[in-house]
Amino acid sequence: MIERLQAGSSFLLLLIALLVGASPVQADELDHLRSKGKAVIGVKADYPPWGFRDPEGRLIGMEIDLANDLGRRLGVPVEIVAVQSANRLEALRQGQIDILIATTGDSASRRRIVGMVEPHYYASGVNILASRTLQLMSWEQMKGAPICAKQGTYFNKAIARRYDLDLRIFKETRQAKLALKDRRCIGFLFDDSAIAADLLTPEWQAYTMPLPTLDETGWAVGLRQVAMGGPLERLVSDAVADWHRSGLLLELEAKWGIKQTAFLASMNRLWSARDADGNAVCRRGADGSFPAECRPTRLETQQTTVRTPGQLEKWVKSLGLNLTILYDPYDREQFLRGLGNTILLALGCIVLSVTIGIVGAWLLGLRFAPVRWLATAYVEFFRYTPPLVQLYFFFFGIGAMMPLVQASNGVETPLLGGFTWAVIALGVYAGASNTVIFRTGIDAVPRDIHDSTEALGYSPLKAYALIILPLALRNCLAALNANLVNIVKATGLASAIAVPELLYVTNQIWPEEGNTVEMMNVLLITFFLLVSVLVYAMHRLERRLRIPGAA
């Protein structure tokens, strides 16, 4: 068994080596930036007022101002690039951007992926945006309750574990907020400073931030790890120090309508302080670093308990792999949950789509023209529109009109949840193609057989169910197999509406653990195995249905 695991892991190790080898190490990242003539700085585009787009589509906000100031200090033009919470660390690590100023909370796990510059330039905590009508008083009240969240934020895993939250994680902030308004969740778990900014707008006057803020964490400028300890880190660190000392950060808070934070006020006093000789208290010492008291480290810690690595973890890491789903209880539980949901989702979509295909093919063959027209319209509409658009249509469109039901905890939520809508949307989408597939199989049944069923006195429906459909299935099984394989692969689309299937849980694990290569390979192999099981089952069915004596 160990030998087989070691053999399988060598492919992953090769991919890791190729990725590492693809990024040449720069001896001096600052010289590298200046030699290429620009600095690419990643910022957020969905996080007002720190980073967002104006009506003309230009990126503006507090962090964009900081990026431009940093470019001036670097002495090179700045190219501002929008990044997302889910991909910002990978974009930096892979060299797609040079510097990251994107509301990035500093954490021990993130320091294993990229370099975090001290001092921190901002700090915030975790809270929820919730309707005033809920009257929430404590975090413990939300145990097991559905909570919307944004993919890639540092606090999702820690807060979910601590308070046993049922997180519904969306890729985009606007999707999570829309789900909150549609009562898909009772609150939106997010950065308290961003929530405070939202509450100042008319759109969110019916909402509040009711709970005590948790886990205040510093925001750090991110660099590639190869730059840490070099001239680029020193320049960026000096820039952040000057932002505090000069009061620039306080000025930008006021400019962008952000309520002044105690963190920035205290850092401004600290960095402006002088000793008895008139020298700055916060200045670099003989070792080249600022005093520890001038760069208070506010690190978010992922682990709530100390865990001693087991033999499996030690062995896996000795191979150079970071497969946390094998030894981290939380990640393993989430992955197995995603696997189970993917299997259930695939089965639900297969059953629904095949049922629709059988019924639809029957309707297309009726002599009553209006019914045929309706069936044809359904087939054309759902075959020629993207499945993701259909998924959004059902979940955010029709789902918003569904009646509310009261859960056991007293919270009102829509009658149908994301999983059910995913089965409906993907099943209806695949059902349109299955309708055509079954109809093609029916048309291939010789006309003499149709006539024979009439001569034997079978009703049209009885003839279809007992004679025509079984023969048609033999004719179209190969095409049906291909369509069912596609629908199993399409289950990953359900992650767009926060259904916790395989793609969804994988996208929650790798941004925090930095194991992109490992998790993408695990995802690929898992889907390959799932599809292989389906193909094997369909081939067995094909052999079982083969007409004796047929080639």
VEXFIVEX-654643 format. One line per field, with one value per residue (C-alpha): residue in one letter; x, y, z. Coordinates in steps of 0.1 Angstrom, whole numbers. Example, Ala and Ser with C-alpha at 12.3 -4.5 7.8 and 13.67 -1.06 7.14 Angstrom:
BEGIN
code: A,S
c1: 123,137
c2: -45,-11
c3: 78,71
END
This chain:
BEGIN
code: M,I,E,R,L,Q,A,G,S,S,F,L,L,L,L,I,A,L,L,V,G,A,S,P,V,Q,A,D,E,L,D,H,L,R,S,K,G,K,A,V,I,G,V,K,A,D,Y,P,P,W,G,F,R,D,P,E,G,R,L,I,G,M,E,I,D,L,A,N,D,L,G,R,R,L,G,V,P,V,E,I,V,A,V,Q,S,A,N,R,L,E,A,L,R,Q,G,Q,I,D,I,L,I,A,T,T,G,D,S,A,S,R,R,R,I,V,G,M,V,E,P,H,Y,Y,A,S,G,V,N,I,L,A,S,R,T,L,Q,L,M,S,W,E,Q,M,K,G,A,P,I,C,A,K,Q,G,T,Y,F,N,K,A,I,A,R,R,Y,D,L,D,L,R,I,F,K,E,T,R,Q,A,K,L,A,L,K,D,R,R,C,I,G,F,L,F,D,D,S,A,I,A,A,D,L,L,T,P,E,W,Q,A,Y,T,M,P,L,P,T,L,D,E,T,G,W,A,V,G,L,R,Q,V,A,M,G,G,P,L,E,R,L,V,S,D,A,V,A,D,W,H,R,S,G,L,L,L,E,L,E,A,K,W,G,I,K,Q,T,A,F,L,A,S,M,N,R,L,W,S,A,R,D,A,D,G,N,A,V,C,R,R,G,A,D,G,S,F,P,A,E,C,R,P,T,R,L,E,T,Q,Q,T,T,V,R,T,P,G,Q,L,E,K,W,V,K,S,L,G,L,N,L,T,I,L,Y,D,P,Y,D,R,E,Q,F,L,R,G,L,G,N,T,I,L,L,A,L,G,C,I,V,L,S,V,T,I,G,I,V,G,A,W,L,L,G,L,R,F,A,P,V,R,W,L,A,T,A,Y,V,E,F,F,R,Y,T,P,P,L,V,Q,L,Y,F,F,F,F,G,I,G,A,M,M,P,L,V,Q,A,S,N,G,V,E,T,P,L,L,G,G,F,T,W,A,V,I,A,L,G,V,Y,A,G,A,S,N,T,V,I,F,R,T,G,I,D,A,V,P,R,D,I,H,D,S,T,E,A,L,G,Y,S,P,L,K,A,Y,A,L,I,I,L,P,L,A,L,R,N,C,L,A,A,L,N,A,N,L,V,N,I,V,K,A,T,G,L,A,S,A,I,A,V,P,E,L,L,Y,V,T,N,Q,I,W,P,E,E,G,N,T,V,E,M,M,N,V,L,L,I,T,F,F,L,L,V,S,V,L,V,Y,A,M,H,R,L,E,R,R,L,R,I,P,G,A,A
c1: 0,28,46,15,10,46,44,13,28,58,36,26,62,71,44,56,92,81,61,90,114,92,99,135,148,156,187,174,137,140,165,143,113,133,149,116,103,71,57,25,5,-26,-55,-92,-119,-149,-140,-152,-139,-105,-107,-135,-144,-159,-187,-160,-145,-113,-99,-101,-100,-77,-54,-51,-39,-13,-2,4,23,44,51,64,88,99,106,87,53,26,3,-28,-43,-75,-72,-98,-96,-94,-65,-45,-18,-13,-11,17,35,34,48,17,19,49,33,0,-20,-54,-69,-47,-50,-16,-17,8,-6,-3,33,41,28,40,61,42,58,58,46,10,-7,-43,-62,-97,-117,-146,-183,-215,-239,-275,-310,-321,-352,-331,-319,-287,-269,-240,-220,-232,-267,-256,-245,-255,-272,-266,-241,-229,-192,-167,-143,-106,-110,-86,-112,-137,-122,-113,-147,-166,-148,-151,-188,-199,-213,-229,-210,-224,-193,-196,-168,-180,-190,-220,-233,-230,-248,-276,-280,-283,-310,-328,-326,-304,-284,-291,-258,-228,-195,-170,-145,-160,-145,-161,-194,-192,-187,-218,-240,-234,-251,-289,-290,-281,-301,-323,-292,-268,-235,-249,-221,-188,-159,-136,-99,-86,-59,-33,-33,1,16,25,57,71,91,123,121,119,151,161,161,125,111,131,118,82,86,100,71,45,64,62,25,20,44,32,-5,-11,-32,-54,-58,-69,-93,-110,-108,-127,-153,-139,-145,-112,-98,-81,-53,-43,-46,-23,2,4,12,37,56,55,70,105,129,146,173,147,152,124,115,106,138,159,185,219,204,184,150,124,118,92,70,67,54,29,21,-15,-15,-47,-40,-59,-54,-76,-58,-23,-21,9,17,10,30,9,14,51,54,33,53,85,75,73,35,9,-22,-40,-72,-52,-43,-62,-95,-114,-101,-107,-143,-149,-135,-155,-186,-179,-174,-207,-226,-210,-222,-257,-258,-247,-273,-300,-291,-289,-323,-340,-324,-332,-368,-372,-356,-381,-411,-398,-392,-427,-442,-422,-438,-474,-498,-511,-491,-492,-477,-449,-442,-439,-416,-395,-393,-380,-354,-342,-341,-322,-298,-288,-282,-252,-258,-242,-267,-295,-282,-282,-317,-332,-313,-313,-344,-370,-355,-361,-399,-402,-421,-402,-403,-393,-364,-361,-339,-367,-349,-370,-353,-365,-384,-357,-320,-290,-285,-321,-318,-286,-302,-332,-310,-285,-311,-333,-302,-292,-328,-331,-302,-316,-349,-332,-311,-342,-361,-333,-334,-372,-369,-344,-369,-384,-418,-431,-427,-448,-475,-473,-481,-512,-523,-519,-541,-515,-524,-498,-485,-483,-466,-441,-433,-431,-419,-406,-386,-366,-357,-349,-326,-305,-301,-291,-272,-238,-251,-268,-236,-217,-244,-245,-207,-209,-235,-214,-185,-208,-217,-188,-209,-230,-201,-212,-243,-224,-233,-205,-195,-160,-149,-164,-145,-113,-115,-118,-88,-60,-61,-54,-30,-11,-14,-28,-10,-19,-56,-60,-45,-68,-98,-88,-82,-114,-136,-117,-127,-163,-167,-150,-175,-204,-188,-183,-219,-232,-210,-225,-260,-252,-240,-271,-294,-276,-300,-288,-271,-266,-231
c2: 0,24,16,25,58,67,60,81,110,112,127,155,161,165,191,210,209,223,251,261,259,281,311,322,335,372,380,416,421,459,459,435,459,489,470,460,496,490,475,454,459,438,454,446,457,446,461,497,520,503,492,494,507,541,545,547,514,529,513,538,536,539,510,523,556,536,516,548,563,532,534,569,557,529,553,533,535,514,490,484,449,437,405,384,371,335,341,370,350,326,356,370,337,329,363,376,406,421,436,429,456,440,439,409,399,386,350,323,301,329,336,301,311,347,373,398,432,448,471,465,494,487,463,450,422,399,406,399,420,409,422,443,421,391,408,387,391,366,345,314,321,313,277,256,286,294,322,337,343,354,329,334,354,344,340,316,284,296,312,283,258,280,286,256,278,265,287,294,307,327,337,373,397,409,373,368,400,391,358,376,398,367,352,323,330,350,370,379,370,397,423,447,478,469,462,496,513,495,505,542,537,538,503,487,508,478,459,462,448,434,413,420,421,391,385,419,412,434,440,436,445,412,404,372,353,357,394,392,405,423,459,457,446,474,500,489,486,522,533,518,534,568,563,560,587,613,607,597,567,589,614,586,572,606,611,578,583,555,559,565,533,530,511,539,565,546,537,574,584,555,563,601,597,611,601,625,632,641,610,589,561,539,537,509,494,480,448,468,461,483,478,450,475,496,468,450,417,410,375,355,320,292,265,267,238,225,194,170,158,121,95,100,137,134,108,129,160,141,136,173,172,193,171,185,165,134,147,179,168,199,198,161,165,192,173,141,163,177,143,131,161,157,121,130,160,138,111,137,154,120,108,142,146,110,114,147,131,102,125,151,126,113,148,155,126,136,145,175,204,229,203,195,232,237,207,220,254,239,219,248,273,251,236,271,289,284,262,287,314,289,281,318,322,294,303,341,346,321,312,348,344,312,312,312,285,286,264,247,276,301,315,320,307,300,268,254,256,258,220,215,244,230,196,213,237,211,184,206,217,181,170,191,172,139,147,149,118,97,111,101,66,64,75,47,21,6,18,-17,-21,10,-4,-37,-22,-6,-39,-56,-31,-13,23,48,53,16,9,37,24,-13,-16,15,30,-1,-5,32,30,4,28,59,45,57,93,91,79,109,134,119,121,158,164,148,170,200,195,218,247,244,260,293,292,280,243,225,200,190,222,243,227,225,262,267,246,257,295,290,261,271,236,245,219,191,200,205,171,156,172,160,124,123,135,110,82,93,95,62,45,60,49,14,12,24,-2,-29,-16,-16,-53,-62,-46,-59,-79,-116,-122,-85,-74
c3: 0,10,-23,-43,-24,-30,-67,-70,-51,-74,-101,-77,-67,-104,-109,-78,-91,-124,-108,-86,-115,-136,-115,-115,-82,-82,-62,-58,-63,-61,-90,-109,-106,-117,-146,-160,-156,-136,-105,-108,-76,-68,-52,-45,-68,-47,-13,-10,1,1,-35,-60,-95,-102,-128,-156,-145,-130,-98,-69,-31,-1,-11,-47,-32,-11,-42,-62,-33,-31,-68,-64,-37,-59,-87,-113,-129,-112,-130,-108,-112,-96,-76,-56,-21,-34,-58,-45,-26,-56,-80,-58,-53,-90,-100,-117,-94,-76,-46,-28,-11,-9,26,33,70,83,96,103,75,50,59,47,13,8,27,50,56,90,104,94,77,89,112,114,130,122,126,108,88,98,97,127,131,143,175,177,211,210,186,204,191,156,162,132,115,78,75,42,37,11,-4,6,38,65,93,76,89,124,131,116,138,170,168,146,118,87,62,27,10,-23,-47,-49,-22,-41,-44,-7,0,-25,-7,26,12,-2,33,22,54,86,84,63,80,70,79,105,89,55,72,90,56,42,71,62,29,24,9,43,68,77,88,117,130,163,177,194,169,171,163,153,127,110,73,57,24,7,-12,-27,-1,-21,-15,23,40,9,-4,-16,18,35,11,16,54,55,34,57,87,70,63,100,111,86,92,56,66,89,61,37,62,63,26,19,47,70,107,124,139,173,156,132,159,182,155,145,181,184,152,159,194,202,230,254,228,201,181,168,192,162,142,129,153,147,133,107,122,139,176,183,202,170,149,171,154,151,137,131,142,124,151,181,197,196,174,175,140,136,116,85,85,90,62,37,45,41,5,1,-1,18,18,48,39,51,86,94,109,97,62,60,72,47,18,26,30,-4,-19,-5,-18,-52,-54,-42,-66,-95,-87,-84,-117,-135,-122,-130,-164,-175,-163,-182,-213,-213,-208,-232,-260,-255,-258,-289,-306,-298,-326,-306,-320,-291,-268,-293,-297,-259,-257,-286,-270,-237,-255,-276,-247,-222,-248,-261,-228,-205,-175,-151,-162,-157,-122,-113,-128,-107,-75,-74,-97,-90,-56,-44,-50,-30,2,35,61,97,108,142,154,145,115,83,51,16,10,-14,-6,-29,-32,-44,-69,-82,-89,-106,-127,-138,-142,-164,-184,-191,-195,-227,-243,-230,-246,-280,-273,-265,-294,-317,-303,-308,-344,-350,-339,-371,-381,-383,-345,-339,-362,-344,-310,-324,-340,-306,-290,-269,-259,-271,-236,-228,-261,-254,-219,-226,-262,-278,-250,-241,-278,-281,-251,-268,-298,-278,-249,-261,-265,-232,-215,-229,-217,-182,-180,-188,-162,-135,-145,-144,-108,-99,-112,-80,-61,-76,-53,-23,-25,-6,-33,-43,-61,-34,-5,-25,-31,7,15,-9,-4,34,32,1,-13,-47,-67,-43,-41,-78,-85,-58,-74,-108,-97,-77,-106,-129,-105,-102,-139,-143,-120,-141,-174,-160,-148,-182,-200,-178,-186,-223,-222,-202,-228,-258,-280,-283,-316,-323,-333
END
